Amino acid sequence: MKNITEKNHILSLIKKPRITEKAGIQSESQNVYAFQVSKDANKKTIAEAMQLIYKVTPIKINIINLPAKNVTARGRRGVKQAVKKALVFLKKGDKIAFI
């Protein structure tokens, strides 16, 4: 039973892929993929999640914490949420397909 809950926790660490212009260029040329991850994710658990979800083994993982920012839109003030981002480096032959 504990194994199933651990697996679900690992799967919940990867929130969504960050599909941006820069991330698209990096995935094509350098085989680097960007993901938005949970605040309690670390490199080891992200690597396990990549193996479970996408069936690939990362070479290297970089984690970037983007801080919260104050923004103004249409005269109203707000806050852009803080985000934790992971850059996953794969071998030359490996690919991740987002549908």
Secondary structure by P-SEA (a helix, b strand, c coil): caaaaaaaaaaaccccccccaaaaaaaacccbbbbbccccccaaaaaaaaaaaccccccbbbbbbbcbbbbbcccbbbbcbbbbbbbbbbcccbbbbcc
